[in-house]
Amino acid sequence: MRRVPGIKHSEVVGASFGHILIQIGVALFIVLVGCGDTPTSPSQLDTPEDSPPSTPESEGQARVAAVSVTPSNAAFGLGLTVRLTATVYDSVGHSLSDRTINWTSSDRGIATVDEMGAVTGVAVGSVIISALCEDHKAEAVITVRRVSVLVDASRDGGVWWFPQGSQFNPDLDHQGKALADYFRSLDLHVVELPRPTPVSWQLIQGHNLVVRAVACGGYSASEVSAYRRYVEDGGNLLLLDDHKRHCPTDEVGRSLGLRFVGITKGSQRLTFVPDPVTEGLDDGSLAFAAGSGVVQIPAEAKILAHLDEDSWLDVNGNEIRDSGEPVAPAVMGRMSIGAGLVIFMGDANLIQGVPQPLTDNVLQVFLPGVVTEPHGGEAGTVFLASPQCVAGCD
């Protein structure tokens, strides 16, 4: 080995050995640091066997103490859907959100329910719909009726209930009885509202068809809102009006964009527009007797019938054909609003004589599954009353 002047051999050997030790130390440090950076898989973690399961409290959630369902009782027509709402509460009565509700039906052959609480009638009968959250449950009693028709004659001015005075008994003779009894003969469930029954969403929403008889007397804002909601949610509305001598205002019609005015005069001979509602009807085949005309309709509405050129609309009721009063006014039409359908007529007597093609056509359009009777022969008796003013008329 070559010696370097001024440096001893032992010093050289010592320095070389120290250098080796330093390299070994650096290598060990790298290995240790590398081990420390290696992630540990879940399987390598020790979990104590006595760890308690997670609970709503341990997850920062309050425990469910009670559940309620609204409405708790509901009745509606076959084929319709009503939505139930479940509310979950904690032990101090605060409502809890973001909780899963499990809905079940006691008999899916009568009514089904989806994960959102929408109940659909499948067959006539009653079922229990349950809403379960954790270990708490609430129930609603659901009755599915035959296809159901509600006649709102609660503001009638004399056309529907005439000649009854104050008792409004659907079993006694009245001008609307022929139509109501015809519905019943088709196995429809029919309810006639007497004057002056308040109208609400809960009252009308369970019916497949609502017939709004002639309005004479005001509807409140909440009643108008109930009608609008019923139609927008898929309801069927037959809106019957009549001449406006005593009852010029119809808040329900106005809310739907319709305005009936005046009294029709002249020949009052009907001319029909082709449509399923008017199928089989010949011009002049039905009488239009002193009804009202439509002077305002939504753009999407379709006029189905108007009077001929020898007819006019006496707007001011002076029995004189004044300049500017409409000639050949529109008197019947149809329109869709939201998911629902409205058919409107300016003369209730146009449809109250039954059986006849117009009545059957209207039923087929509103309720396609209903089997109507042959419409030959004499129509039912109609009194052709002149509406009289009752309390609340303008």
C-alpha positions in Angstrom: 0.0 0.0 0.0 1.3 3.4 -1.0 1.9 5.7 1.9 1.1 9.3 1.9 3.6 11.6 3.4 2.5 13.1 6.8 -0.4 10.7 7.4 0.0 7.6 9.5 -1.3 4.2 8.3 -3.5 3.7 11.4 -5.2 7.0 10.7 -6.1 6.0 7.2 -7.6 2.7 8.4 -9.6 4.5 11.1 -11.0 7.1 8.6 -12.0 4.4 6.2 -13.9 2.5 8.9 -15.7 5.6 10.1 -16.8 6.4 6.6 -18.3 2.9 6.3 -20.2 3.4 9.6 -21.6 6.6 8.3 -22.9 5.0 5.1 -24.5 2.2 7.1 -26.2 4.7 9.4 -27.6 6.6 6.4 -28.9 3.5 4.8 -30.7 2.4 8.1 -32.2 5.9 8.4 -33.6 5.7 4.9 -35.1 2.2 5.5 -36.7 3.4 8.8 -38.2 6.5 7.2 -39.5 4.5 4.3 -41.2 2.1 6.7 -42.8 5.0 8.5 -44.3 6.3 5.2 -46.0 3.0 4.2 -49.8 3.3 4.7 -51.4 0.7 6.9 -54.3 -1.3 5.4 -57.5 -1.5 7.5 -56.9 -5.2 8.0 -53.7 -4.3 9.9 -55.6 -2.1 12.4 -56.7 -3.7 15.7 -60.3 -3.0 16.6 -61.3 -3.7 20.2 -63.9 -6.4 20.3 -66.0 -4.4 22.8 -66.4 -1.3 20.6 -70.1 -0.3 20.7 -72.1 -0.1 17.4 -72.8 3.4 16.0 -76.1 5.0 17.0 -77.9 8.2 16.0 -76.5 9.8 19.1 -72.9 8.7 18.4 -73.3 10.1 14.9 -74.6 13.4 16.1 -78.3 12.6 15.3 -81.2 12.7 17.6 -83.1 9.5 18.2 -86.6 9.2 16.6 -89.3 9.3 19.2 -92.5 9.4 17.1 -93.9 9.5 13.5 -97.1 11.0 12.2 -98.8 10.7 8.8 -101.1 13.2 7.2 -103.8 12.9 6.2 -104.5 10.0 8.6 -107.8 9.2 6.7 -108.4 9.7 3.0 -111.0 8.5 0.5 -110.7 8.9 -3.2 -111.8 7.4 -6.5 -110.5 4.3 -8.2 -107.4 5.0 -10.2 -106.5 8.3 -8.5 -103.4 9.0 -6.4 -103.1 10.8 -3.1 -99.8 11.7 -1.5 -99.3 11.1 2.2 -96.7 13.0 4.2 -94.8 11.5 7.1 -93.2 13.7 9.8 -90.6 12.4 12.2 -90.1 13.8 15.7 -87.5 13.6 18.5 -88.3 13.3 22.2 -89.0 17.0 22.7 -91.3 17.3 19.7 -88.9 18.8 17.1 -89.3 17.5 13.6 -86.3 15.6 12.2 -85.2 15.8 8.5 -83.2 13.5 6.3 -84.7 10.4 7.8 -85.6 7.4 5.6 -89.3 6.5 5.6 -90.3 3.0 4.7 -93.9 2.9 3.2 -96.0 -0.2 3.1 -99.6 -1.1 2.2 -101.6 -3.7 4.0 -103.1 -4.8 0.7 -101.4 -3.9 -2.6 -104.4 -5.3 -4.4 -106.4 -2.4 -3.2 -103.9 0.4 -3.0 -100.1 0.7 -3.7 -97.7 3.1 -2.1 -94.3 4.2 -3.5 -91.2 5.4 -1.7 -92.4 9.0 -1.6 -95.8 8.2 0.0 -97.9 8.4 -3.1 -100.9 6.0 -2.8 -102.8 4.8 -5.9 -106.2 3.1 -5.8 -106.2 -0.2 -7.6 -109.5 -1.7 -6.4 -112.5 -0.7 -4.3 -111.9 -1.2 -0.6 -109.9 0.0 2.5 -106.2 -0.5 3.4 -103.8 0.6 6.1 -100.8 2.5 4.8 -97.8 2.5 7.2 -94.9 4.8 7.5 -91.9 3.3 9.4 -88.8 5.1 10.6 -86.3 3.2 12.8 -88.6 1.5 15.3 -91.5 3.9 15.2 -94.6 3.7 12.9 -97.6 5.7 12.0 -100.7 4.6 9.9 -103.3 6.1 7.6 -106.6 4.6 6.7 -107.2 4.8 2.9 -110.6 4.1 1.3 -110.7 3.6 -2.4 -114.2 4.3 -3.8 -115.9 3.6 -7.1 -115.1 6.3 -9.7 -116.3 9.4 -7.9 -118.1 12.6 -9.1 -118.5 15.6 -6.9 -121.2 18.1 -7.9 -120.4 21.5 -6.4 -123.8 23.1 -6.3 -122.8 25.0 -3.1 -123.2 28.4 -4.9 -126.0 27.5 -7.2 -128.4 30.3 -7.9 -131.4 28.1 -8.8 -130.4 26.1 -11.8 -129.1 22.9 -10.1 -131.4 22.8 -7.1 -134.6 24.3 -8.6 -137.4 24.0 -7.5 -136.1 23.2 -4.0 -136.1 26.1 -1.7 -133.7 25.5 1.3 -133.4 21.8 2.1 -131.4 20.8 -1.0 -132.2 17.1 -0.8 -130.6 15.1 -3.7 -133.3 12.4 -3.4 -136.0 14.9 -4.2 -136.8 16.4 -7.6 -134.3 19.1 -8.7 -133.1 20.3 -12.0 -129.7 18.6 -11.7 -131.2 15.3 -10.6 -131.5 13.7 -14.1 -127.7 14.2 -14.6 -126.7 13.1 -11.1 -129.0 10.0 -11.3 -127.6 9.2 -14.8 -124.1 9.2 -13.3 -125.3 6.9 -10.5 -126.8 4.5 -13.0 -123.3 4.1 -14.5 -122.1 2.9 -11.0 -120.4 6.2 -10.3 -120.1 7.5 -6.7 -121.9 10.9 -6.7 -121.9 13.6 -4.1 -124.0 16.8 -4.5 -122.9 19.7 -2.3 -125.8 21.8 -1.1 -125.8 25.5 -0.5 -123.7 26.9 1.1 -121.1 24.2 1.8 -117.5 25.6 2.1 -115.2 24.1 -0.6 -111.7 23.0 0.4 -108.8 21.1 -1.2 -109.4 18.2 1.1 -113.1 18.1 0.0 -112.5 18.0 -3.8 -109.1 16.3 -4.3 -110.4 12.8 -3.9 -112.8 12.9 -6.8 -112.2 11.7 -10.4 -114.5 14.5 -11.7 -115.8 17.7 -10.3 -118.9 19.3 -11.8 -119.1 22.9 -10.8 -122.7 23.9 -11.2 -123.7 27.5 -11.8 -122.0 29.9 -9.5 -124.2 32.6 -7.8 -122.4 34.0 -4.8 -118.7 34.5 -4.0 -116.0 31.9 -3.6 -113.3 32.8 -1.1 -109.6 33.1 -2.1 -108.9 29.7 -0.4 -111.7 28.0 -2.3 -110.5 29.4 -5.6 -107.0 28.2 -4.7 -108.4 24.7 -4.0 -110.0 24.6 -7.4 -106.8 25.7 -9.1 -104.7 23.2 -7.3 -107.2 20.4 -8.0 -107.0 21.1 -11.8 -103.2 21.7 -11.9 -102.6 18.4 -10.1 -104.5 16.4 -12.7 -108.2 16.9 -11.8 -111.1 16.9 -14.2 -113.4 19.9 -14.0 -116.7 20.4 -15.8 -117.4 24.1 -15.4 -121.1 24.9 -15.9 -122.3 28.4 -16.1 -125.5 30.1 -17.1 -126.8 33.5 -17.9 -125.2 36.3 -15.8 -128.3 38.5 -15.1 -128.2 37.9 -11.3 -124.7 36.5 -10.9 -122.2 38.3 -13.0 -119.1 37.1 -11.2 -117.5 33.7 -11.2 -114.2 33.7 -9.3 -113.4 30.1 -10.2 -113.8 30.7 -13.9 -111.8 33.9 -13.7 -108.9 32.1 -11.9 -108.7 29.7 -14.9 -108.7 32.6 -17.4 -112.4 32.3 -18.4 -115.0 35.1 -18.4 -118.7 34.4 -19.0 -120.9 37.4 -19.5 -124.5 38.4 -20.5 -127.5 36.5 -21.8 -127.6 34.9 -25.2 -130.4 36.1 -27.5 -131.6 35.4 -31.0 -131.9 32.0 -32.6 -129.3 30.5 -30.1 -128.6 27.7 -32.6 -125.4 25.8 -31.8 -122.6 25.3 -34.3 -120.0 22.6 -33.3 -116.3 22.3 -33.9 -115.0 18.7 -34.5 -113.6 17.2 -31.3 -114.2 14.0 -29.2 -116.5 16.1 -27.0 -118.7 17.0 -29.9 -118.5 13.7 -31.8 -121.9 12.7 -33.2 -123.5 16.1 -32.7 -125.1 17.9 -35.6 -125.3 21.7 -35.7 -128.6 22.8 -34.1 -129.2 19.3 -32.5 -129.0 20.7 -29.0 -130.9 23.6 -27.5 -129.0 26.5 -25.9 -131.5 28.3 -23.7 -130.6 31.8 -22.5 -127.1 31.0 -21.3 -124.0 33.2 -21.2 -121.2 33.7 -23.7 -117.4 33.4 -23.3 -115.6 36.7 -24.0 -112.3 35.8 -22.5 -110.4 32.5 -22.8 -106.7 31.5 -22.5 -104.8 31.3 -25.7 -104.4 27.5 -25.3 -108.2 26.9 -25.0 -110.1 25.3 -27.8 -113.6 26.6 -28.6 -116.0 23.6 -29.2 -119.2 25.4 -29.9 -120.6 28.9 -30.7 -124.0 30.3 -31.6 -124.8 31.1 -35.2 -124.8 34.5 -36.8 -128.5 35.1 -35.8 -127.5 35.0 -32.2 -125.9 37.7 -30.0 -124.9 38.4 -26.5 -126.9 40.8 -24.5 -124.1 42.1 -22.2 -126.0 44.8 -20.3 -129.3 42.9 -20.1 -131.4 45.6 -21.7 -133.0 43.1 -24.2 -131.7 45.3 -27.0 -129.0 44.4 -29.5 -126.6 47.2 -28.9 -123.6 48.2 -31.0 -120.5 46.3 -29.9 -122.3 43.3 -28.3 -120.8 40.0 -29.6 -122.5 38.2 -32.4 -122.2 34.4 -32.7 -120.6 34.2 -29.3 -118.5 31.2 -28.1 -120.3 29.2 -25.5 -118.4 25.9 -25.0 -114.7 24.8 -25.0 -112.0 22.8 -23.4 -108.4 23.5 -22.2 -105.6 21.8 -20.2 -104.3 23.5 -17.1 -101.2 21.9 -15.5 -102.0 18.1 -15.6 -105.7 18.6 -15.5 -108.6 19.1 -18.0 -111.4 21.7 -18.0 -114.5 21.6 -20.2 -116.6 24.7 -19.9 -120.2 25.6 -21.0 -122.2 28.7 -20.7 -125.5 26.9 -20.2 -126.0 24.2 -17.6 -129.1 22.9 -19.3 -127.0 22.0 -22.3 -125.8 18.9 -20.5 -128.5 18.3 -17.8 -130.9 16.6 -20.1 -129.7 13.0 -20.3 -128.9 10.5 -21.8 -127.6 12.3 -24.9 -124.4 12.3 -26.9 -122.8 15.4 -25.3 -123.1 14.0 -21.8 -121.6 10.6 -22.8 -118.9 12.3 -24.8 -117.9 14.4 -21.9 -117.8 11.4 -19.6 -115.7 9.4 -22.1 -113.2 12.3 -22.4 -112.9 12.8 -18.6 -113.3 9.2 -17.5 -112.3 6.8 -20.4 -113.0 3.7 -18.4 -116.6 4.5 -17.8 -119.1 2.6 -19.9 -122.0 4.9 -20.8 -125.5 3.9 -21.9 -127.0 4.1 -25.3 -128.3 7.7 -25.7 -131.4 7.1 -27.8 -134.9 8.2 -26.9 -136.2 11.0 -24.7 -133.8 12.9 -22.6 -134.4 13.3 -18.9 -136.8 16.1 -17.7 -135.2 19.5 -17.3 -137.0 22.3 -15.6 -135.3 25.2 -17.5 -135.3 27.4 -14.5 -134.3 31.0 -14.5 -131.6 31.4 -11.8 -132.7 33.6 -8.9 -130.3 35.7 -6.8 -129.3 34.1 -3.5 -127.3 35.5 -0.6 -123.9 36.7 -1.7 -124.8 37.7 -5.3 -123.1 40.7 -6.7 
